[in-house]
Amino acid sequence: MSRLRLGVNIDHVATLRNARGVDYPSPVRAAELAMSAGCDGITAHLREDRRHISDADIEALTDITRKRGVPLNFEMAVTAEMEAIALRNLPHAACLVPERRDEVTTEGGLDLLGGFDRIAPVVQRLAGEGIRVSCFIDADPAQAAAARRAGAQVVELHTGAYCDAVRERSLEAPALLERLKLAAFEATRMGLEVHAGHGIDFETVKPIAAIPQVAELNIGHFLVGEAVFIGLAQAIRRMRLLMDEARAEASV
Ligand code: PXP
């Protein structure tokens, strides 16, 4: 089984900074620390309302990740403004996400079936500039097929529903995990690389990391929260260890 990559999302370091309107804690410093702790990529979401990451953060993150040779994954809504920013900064990857201003976080996957004509040209323009384009989707093979038709190379499966179910001790959790497994299997068969993310913590990471088709996890909120107690580097190293354990256990 291939090594699972860990992308660290540093958005919520910026949330904390912006709560005070000062210039610390710095998401760029957090990204530097995450890279030193051995993450495989940095993920940042420039939201339309700029509630956490700023335009200047994206420029600084583009610069430091390029210098360190670490991929930057730019999460973005499918808008002309975000497309222009992506094309200006040329990150390694762009993950297209749905965005509603009144949502607390990205609540569901992108509807590629409903929005195909709007989304596909954006996928193609970004991919045409050498950006690896990912679509953040619910665990639904029909959405993966539409992402493929649109020209995406990657789908990121939304793990939020499964992670919430585990935390709430819901009986739905096993079925939600099965849906993720099936979607990962089908998407890989379509020739897509599969990533997963949203809501992952130390408890939910192992069942998700054990899905053999998943190549990358993107994790943010839990790691930044855990950093308060054990430090960011330690939180990343523990997450990495759990991912490696899950992969090793799944391959015996
Ligand atoms: N992947 C995508 C596409 C996301 O939108 C987010 C949240 O910004 C994450 C991963 C990380 O989710 P979390 O912060 O819950 O770990």
Residues whose N, C-alpha, C, O or C-beta is under 5 A from the ligand:
A	BS01	PXP	N9 H45 V97 T106 F136 G197 H198 G199 I200 N218 I219 G220 H221 F222
